[in-house]
Amino acid sequence: MTDTFKQLEHAKLDFRMPLAEVLEAVRFNDVGLIPAIAQQHDSGEVLMMAWMNREALEETLATGRVCYWSRSRGKLWRKGESSGQQQHLRGASLDCDGDTLLLQVEQTGPACHTGRRSCFYVALEKSEVRITSEPLIDPETLYRKPAQER
C-alpha cells in the first residue's frame, strides 16, 4: 500500500487532498488497469464491473460520462457509444488501498450487453444456476448490428 493511502487511513472527516496526488497513488494492475464497479446511485443496484486505465478515469471525472478501457477492443469505451445506454457519473470512490473503484451512476436503460439491467443475472445456487432477469431490450436491437459483427 502506498504512503498516500496509509495517510488517508488516518485522515479526519472532510480532510482534503489534491486529486492528482491520489491518482498518482492509485494501484493500477500490471497492465495499467483498475476494476470499476458501476452501481445505480439511487437504488444501490450493482450494474456491472469493467476496467479503467488512468485516461478513462480522468475522462470520466472530467466529463461526468463514464468511460472504461475495453480490453477486447484495446481502446477507450464510452459506455453507451454503440447501444445508447449511457452511464452518467454521480459519484466515485476508491477502496481503502486504492485498487478498486466504485462508481455511482445514473444508468440509461440496460447496463449489460445482453439487454438486461444488470450484468449480474446468473445466480449460483446450491446445485444449479438460475437466471434472475429477462432482457429489457433484445441485444440485436440494442446494438443495431448482428452479433457476428460485434
Stockholm file with secondary structure:
# STOCKHOLM 1.0

chainA/1-150         MTDTFKQLEHAKLDFRMPLAEVLEAVRFNDVGLIPAIAQQHDSGEVLMMAWMNREALEETLATGRVCYWSRSRGKLWRKGESSGQQQHLRGASLDCDGDTLLLQVEQTGPACHTGRRSCFYVALEKSEVRITSEPLIDPETLYRKPAQER
#=GR chainA/1-150 SS CCHHHHHHHTCCTTCCCCHHHHHHHCCCCTTSCEEEEEEETTTCCEEEEEEECHHHHHHHHHHSBCEEEETTTTEEEETTTTTSCCEEEEEEEECTTSSCEEEEEEECSCCSTTSCSCSCCEEECSSCEEECCCCSSCHHHHHSSCGGGC
#=GC SS_cons         CCHHHHHHHTCCTTCCCCHHHHHHHCCCCTTSCEEEEEEETTTCCEEEEEEECHHHHHHHHHHSBCEEEETTTTEEEETTTTTSCCEEEEEEEECTTSSCEEEEEEECSCCSTTSCSCSCCEEECSSCEEECCCCSSCHHHHHSSCGGGC
//
